[in-house]
Amino acid sequence: MGEIALPNGFVPRPPQDDLMGYFDDGGLRAACCWPRRYGKDLTMLHQTAKASFERPGMYFHMLPTHKHARKVVWDGFDNEGRKTLDVVFPKALREDTNKTEMKITLRSGAIWQLVGSDYYDSLVGSNPFGIVMSEAALSDPRAWSMFRPMLAGNGGWAAFISTPRGYNWFHDLIQLARSSDHWYHSHLGVKDTKHIPLSVLEDERREMPDELYRQEYDCDFSAANVGAIFGRYVEQMEKEGRICAVETGDDHHSEVIVTSDIGYRDKAAFVWWRRLRGGFEIFHYDDGSGMDAEEWIPRLRKQPRADIMLLPHDAKAKSFASKKSVIETFLLDRPWDKCDIRVNEQRKKADSINAGRLMLRRIRISNGEACKPFLQALRSYSYEYDEETKTFKAEPRHDWSSHPADAYMEGAAKLELPSPPPEKTTIIVPPLHNTFTLDMLHETVGVHTTTGRLT
């Protein structure tokens, strides 16, 4: 076998070379906000290939979802029509390739694997020496919370590469990197990189929504999260002070309802609602993946109690990994004593979204730690933009935010808010001793707002 120099067949542009040089010199944390088609993934794939031979161990390349990772990286091609991973990790350097798990074992003894942030908790117990979070703005922020102590313990490194999606956790990360002496920071727009001809950019600007263009090419965080379904409603709640501190314990005597979105391979998500005199408040949240109904029951018992549990319509059939349906499992062994277990009817996604938007105008949500991932999910939940048709798809993007949003909408579509009191009608009738015409009488007659009778 002839010698192979790493990176293999890759000549980085100056900013890419700076990033790779930072890690070559022992850097441990980097956050880069770079525009579309600037080779974010390619740069870090080649850097990881080098690292895997310098320090053999486990390395993860994470995208927002497992499906996204397979489509973009595992099955991806470069501009010359070659499979990207065959160039980054030449077959001569491999010991084994596992297509099912998207895992490559190298002759150095290192293991490189593609993963999705939607299943980050399935990676508990791993000990990676390096992790790349690609499209970090669209990824579940809790993935980094899980990996951070691992990397701190073994001296591993982490790179975050993405375009913006509004002022979310990736924006906070970029701000942290900019102000810290211990991070590498780079925030470039297409005017800085100049890697796309102006004629192409002009076509893109005409064909794309302005907000999307500003995000993808200008790397503008102030551009609205294009396609966001609940984002502006959550923003309005913040302005009105309805994302606030609320009671989280069991001492409150109001009725508590838990709504859920269930799944085994996908996440299961649970939202705790408290009925108030004027409506509802959401005070607790929990989710997880890879557990069946029997495993969820003891976990739920450690959470705040509930009087009613609303399961989605497919609870009658979906069985996680067991032979019984979900509803059968929960009825046989209720998470809470005297909890009423119910199954929601099936409804159109558009109806659920509309109900979710209406509900956000009249409720409040806890700003406590338990609800932070829930609020982040509501902000991130969005329609996917179809590059071919230049329109948004009818169905929302299926990613880490889908499950919390679905669990919320199960409640929003079912729980009834009290109707506002009817507006009182003031009718002025001239005193009886005054004379008036028939036209004047018609002008003063009214209809009672509740009985419908003439008054």
C-alpha positions in Angstrom: 0.0 0.0 0.0 1.4 3.4 -1.0 1.6 6.3 1.3 -1.6 8.5 1.7 -1.1 12.0 2.9 -4.0 13.4 5.0 -6.0 15.4 4.2 -6.4 13.4 1.0 -6.9 15.5 -2.1 -8.2 18.5 -0.2 -6.8 22.0 -0.6 -8.5 24.3 2.0 -9.3 27.9 1.4 -7.6 30.4 3.8 -10.4 30.5 6.4 -10.7 26.7 6.2 -7.0 26.4 6.6 -7.1 28.6 9.6 -9.7 26.4 11.3 -7.7 23.2 10.6 -4.5 24.9 11.8 -6.2 25.8 15.0 -7.0 22.2 15.7 -3.6 21.0 14.5 -2.1 23.3 17.2 -4.1 21.7 20.0 -7.3 23.9 19.9 -10.3 22.3 21.5 -13.4 24.4 20.7 -14.4 26.2 17.5 -17.7 27.8 16.3 -17.9 28.8 12.6 -20.9 30.5 11.0 -20.2 30.1 7.3 -22.4 30.4 4.2 -24.0 27.7 2.1 -21.7 25.6 -0.1 -18.5 26.8 1.6 -17.4 23.3 2.5 -18.2 23.3 6.2 -18.7 19.5 6.4 -15.8 18.8 4.0 -13.3 20.8 6.0 -14.1 19.1 9.3 -14.3 15.6 7.7 -10.8 16.0 6.5 -9.7 17.4 9.9 -11.2 14.5 11.7 -9.5 12.1 9.3 -6.2 13.6 10.4 -7.1 13.5 14.1 -8.2 9.8 13.9 -4.6 8.8 13.0 -2.9 11.2 15.4 -5.1 10.1 18.4 -7.0 6.9 17.7 -10.4 6.8 19.4 -14.1 7.4 18.7 -15.1 10.4 16.6 -18.7 11.6 15.8 -19.9 13.7 12.9 -23.4 14.8 14.0 -26.2 16.4 11.8 -29.7 17.4 13.0 -31.2 14.0 12.2 -30.0 10.5 11.5 -31.8 10.7 8.1 -30.2 14.0 7.2 -26.7 12.5 8.1 -27.2 9.6 5.7 -28.4 11.8 2.8 -25.9 14.7 3.1 -22.7 12.9 4.2 -22.9 9.1 3.9 -24.5 9.2 0.4 -22.9 12.5 -0.6 -20.7 13.2 -3.6 -18.2 16.0 -4.2 -18.1 18.4 -7.1 -16.1 15.9 -9.2 -18.7 13.1 -8.8 -16.7 11.1 -6.2 -18.3 9.8 -3.0 -17.2 12.2 -0.4 -16.3 9.6 2.2 -14.2 7.6 -0.3 -12.0 10.6 -0.7 -11.9 11.6 3.0 -11.3 8.0 4.3 -9.8 6.1 1.3 -10.6 2.4 1.4 -6.9 1.6 1.9 -7.1 3.2 5.3 -10.2 1.3 6.4 -10.5 -1.9 8.5 -14.3 -2.1 8.2 -17.3 -0.2 6.9 -20.7 -0.6 8.5 -23.3 0.9 6.2 -26.2 0.2 8.6 -24.6 2.1 11.5 -22.8 4.6 9.2 -19.6 3.7 11.0 -16.0 3.4 9.6 -13.3 1.6 11.5 -9.8 2.7 10.4 -6.5 0.8 10.4 -5.3 3.2 13.1 -7.9 1.6 15.5 -10.0 4.8 15.4 -13.8 4.7 14.7 -15.6 7.4 12.9 -19.4 7.5 12.9 -22.2 9.6 11.5 -25.0 10.3 14.0 -28.1 12.4 14.3 -28.9 14.8 17.2 -32.4 13.4 17.3 -30.9 10.2 18.9 -28.1 11.8 20.9 -29.2 10.1 24.1 -28.6 6.7 22.5 -24.9 7.6 22.5 -24.7 7.8 26.3 -21.7 5.8 27.5 -19.6 6.6 24.5 -16.3 8.4 25.0 -15.5 10.4 21.8 -12.3 12.3 21.4 -13.8 14.7 18.9 -17.2 15.7 17.7 -18.4 17.9 14.8 -21.9 19.3 15.1 -22.9 20.2 11.6 -25.9 22.5 11.0 -25.8 23.1 14.7 -28.5 25.7 14.5 -31.0 23.0 13.5 -29.7 20.4 16.0 -30.9 19.5 19.5 -28.8 21.7 21.9 -29.0 19.0 24.5 -26.6 16.9 22.5 -23.8 19.3 23.3 -24.9 19.3 26.9 -24.3 15.6 27.0 -21.0 15.5 25.2 -19.4 18.5 26.9 -18.4 16.8 30.1 -17.1 13.8 28.2 -14.8 15.9 26.1 -13.8 17.9 29.2 -12.8 14.7 30.9 -10.7 13.2 28.0 -9.3 16.4 26.5 -11.3 16.0 23.4 -12.3 18.7 20.9 -15.6 20.0 19.4 -16.4 22.0 16.3 -19.8 23.7 15.6 -20.4 24.6 11.9 -23.7 26.1 10.6 -25.6 28.8 8.9 -27.9 30.8 11.3 -31.5 30.1 12.2 -32.4 33.2 14.2 -31.3 34.0 17.7 -31.2 30.4 19.0 -28.6 28.4 20.9 -26.1 28.5 18.0 -26.2 32.3 18.1 -25.4 32.1 21.8 -22.5 29.8 21.0 -21.1 32.1 18.4 -21.3 35.0 20.9 -19.5 32.8 23.5 -16.8 31.9 21.0 -16.3 35.6 20.0 -15.8 36.7 23.6 -13.7 33.8 24.8 -9.9 33.3 24.5 -10.4 29.5 24.6 -12.5 29.3 21.4 -11.9 29.7 17.7 -14.5 32.0 16.2 -15.3 32.7 12.5 -18.4 34.5 11.2 -18.3 35.0 7.4 -20.9 35.9 4.8 -20.7 35.2 1.1 -19.3 38.8 0.6 -16.4 37.7 2.7 -15.8 34.2 1.2 -16.6 35.2 -2.5 -16.9 31.5 -3.3 -20.0 31.9 -5.5 -20.2 34.0 -8.6 -22.4 37.1 -8.4 -24.6 35.9 -11.3 -25.5 32.8 -9.3 -26.2 34.8 -6.2 -28.5 37.1 -8.1 -30.5 34.1 -9.3 -30.6 32.7 -5.7 -31.8 36.0 -4.3 -34.7 36.2 -6.8 -35.8 32.6 -6.2 -35.4 32.3 -2.4 -37.4 34.0 0.4 -35.4 37.0 1.5 -35.1 35.7 5.1 -33.7 32.4 3.8 -31.2 34.1 1.5 -30.0 36.3 4.4 -29.5 33.2 6.6 -27.9 31.0 4.0 -25.6 33.4 2.2 -25.3 36.5 4.4 -25.2 34.5 7.6 -27.5 37.0 9.2 -28.8 36.0 12.6 -31.3 38.9 12.6 -33.2 37.3 9.7 -36.4 35.7 10.9 -36.3 31.9 11.2 -37.9 31.3 7.9 -40.7 28.8 7.9 -41.1 28.9 11.7 -44.5 27.7 12.8 -44.7 28.9 16.4 -41.6 31.2 16.6 -43.4 34.6 16.5 -46.0 33.4 19.0 -43.4 32.4 21.5 -41.7 35.8 20.9 -45.0 37.5 21.6 -45.3 35.5 24.8 -41.9 36.7 25.9 -42.8 40.3 25.3 -46.0 39.9 27.3 -44.2 38.2 30.2 -46.1 34.9 29.8 -42.9 32.9 29.8 -42.2 33.2 33.5 -41.7 31.4 36.8 -44.6 29.1 37.7 -45.3 26.6 40.4 -43.8 23.2 39.5 -44.5 21.0 42.5 -47.5 18.8 43.4 -48.8 21.1 46.1 -51.0 23.0 43.6 -54.6 21.7 43.7 -55.5 22.4 40.1 -56.2 19.7 37.6 -53.1 18.5 35.8 -53.1 17.0 32.2 -50.2 15.3 30.5 -50.2 15.3 26.7 -47.8 13.2 24.7 -46.2 12.1 21.5 -45.0 8.6 21.6 -42.5 6.4 19.8 -39.8 3.8 20.3 -37.2 4.5 17.7 -38.4 8.1 17.6 -38.6 10.2 20.8 -41.4 10.1 23.2 -42.3 13.5 24.6 -44.6 14.6 27.5 -46.0 18.0 28.3 -47.5 18.9 31.7 -50.5 21.3 31.7 -52.2 22.9 34.7 -55.8 24.1 34.4 -56.2 27.6 35.7 -59.3 29.8 36.1 -58.5 31.8 33.0 -56.9 29.0 30.9 -53.8 26.8 31.2 -50.1 26.9 32.0 -47.4 24.5 30.9 -45.1 23.8 33.9 -43.1 20.7 33.1 -41.7 18.7 30.2 -39.8 15.4 29.6 -38.7 13.3 26.6 -36.4 10.5 25.7 -35.9 7.8 23.0 -35.3 4.1 22.9 -37.7 3.2 25.8 -40.9 1.2 25.6 -44.1 2.0 27.6 -43.1 -0.3 30.5 -39.9 1.7 30.9 -41.7 5.0 30.7 -44.1 4.2 33.5 -41.6 4.3 36.4 -39.9 7.3 34.9 -43.2 9.2 34.8 -44.0 8.3 38.4 -40.9 10.4 39.4 -42.4 13.4 37.6 -45.2 15.7 38.8 -48.5 13.8 39.2 -51.3 14.0 36.6 -55.1 13.6 36.8 -55.5 13.0 33.0 -53.2 11.6 30.4 -53.9 12.2 26.8 -52.2 9.8 24.3 -52.2 10.4 20.5 -54.5 8.5 18.3 -51.9 5.8 17.3 -51.6 4.7 20.9 -54.2 2.1 20.1 -51.8 0.4 17.6 -48.3 1.6 18.2 -46.6 -0.6 20.7 -43.0 0.7 21.1 -41.2 -2.6 21.3 -43.8 -4.7 23.1 -46.8 -6.8 22.0 -49.4 -4.7 23.7 -50.6 -1.3 22.5 -49.5 1.8 24.4 -53.0 2.4 25.7 -53.2 -1.2 27.0 -49.9 -0.9 28.7 -50.8 2.4 30.5 -54.2 1.1 31.5 -52.7 -2.0 33.1 -50.2 -0.1 35.0 -51.1 3.6 35.4 -48.3 6.0 35.9 -50.3 7.8 38.6 -53.1 6.5 40.9 -56.6 7.4 39.6 -55.1 9.0 36.5 -57.7 9.0 33.7 -56.0 7.6 30.5 -57.5 8.8 27.2 -56.7 8.6 23.5 -57.1 11.6 21.2 -58.9 11.4 17.9 -56.9 11.7 14.7 -56.8 15.1 13.0 -55.1 16.9 10.2 -51.7 18.4 10.9 -53.0 21.8 9.7 -55.8 21.8 12.3 -53.3 20.8 15.0 -51.0 23.7 14.0 -53.8 26.2 14.0 -54.9 25.0 17.4 -51.3 25.3 18.7 -51.1 28.9 17.5 -54.4 29.9 19.1 -53.4 28.3 22.4 -50.1 30.2 22.5 -52.0 33.5 22.6 -53.7 32.6 25.9 -51.4 30.5 28.0 -48.2 30.9 29.9 -45.1 28.5 30.0 -42.6 28.0 32.7 -39.1 29.4 32.2 -37.6 26.7 34.4 -34.9 24.2 33.4 -37.4 21.4 32.6 -39.2 23.5 30.0 -36.2 25.1 28.3 -35.8 22.3 25.7 -39.6 22.5 25.1 -39.4 26.2 24.4 -36.4 25.8 22.2 -38.3 23.2 20.2 -41.3 25.5 19.8 -39.0 28.2 18.4 -37.3 25.7 16.0 -40.4 23.8 14.7 -40.7 24.9 11.1 -41.8 24.0 7.6 -39.1 22.7 5.3 -38.2 24.7 2.2 -38.1 22.8 -1.1 -35.2 24.0 -3.2 -36.7 22.4 -6.3 -40.2 23.9 -6.2 -39.1 27.1 -4.4 -42.0 26.6 -1.9 -42.4 25.4 1.6 -43.6 21.8 2.0 -47.0 21.2 3.3 -45.7 19.1 6.2 -43.3 20.5 8.9 -39.7 19.4 8.9 -39.3 16.2 10.9 -36.4 16.8 13.3 -35.7 16.9 17.0 -38.3 19.6 17.5 -41.1 17.6 16.0 -41.8 15.4 19.0 -42.1 18.2 21.6 -44.3 20.2 19.2 -46.5 17.2 18.5 -46.9 16.5 22.2 -47.9 20.2 22.7 -50.4 20.2 19.8 -52.1 17.1 21.3 -53.1 19.3 24.2 -53.7 22.5 22.2 -56.2 20.7 20.0 -58.1 19.0 22.8 -58.1 21.2 25.9 -60.8 23.8 25.9 -60.1 27.3 26.9 -62.9 29.2 28.6 -64.8 31.5 26.2 -64.4 35.2 26.8 -67.5 36.8 28.3 -69.9 38.3 25.8 -69.6 42.0 25.2 -72.4 43.9 26.9 -74.6 45.9 24.6 -75.7 49.3 25.8 -79.1 50.4 24.4 -80.3 53.9 24.9 -84.1 54.3 24.7 -85.7 57.8 24.9 -87.8 58.5 27.9 -91.4 57.5 27.5 -92.7 61.1 28.0 -90.7 62.1 24.9 -92.3 61.9 21.5 -90.4 60.0 18.7 -91.0 58.8 15.2 -91.0 55.2 13.9 -87.6 55.7 12.4 -86.2 56.7 15.8 -87.7 53.5 17.3 -85.9 51.4 14.7 -82.6 53.1 15.5 -82.9 52.3 19.2 -84.1 48.7 19.0 -81.4 46.0 19.7 -81.0 42.3 19.9 -80.0 40.7 23.3 -76.6 39.1 22.9 -77.4 35.8 24.7 -81.1 35.2 24.2 -81.4 36.6 20.6 -84.6 38.4 21.6 -85.5 41.9 20.6 -85.1 44.4 23.3 
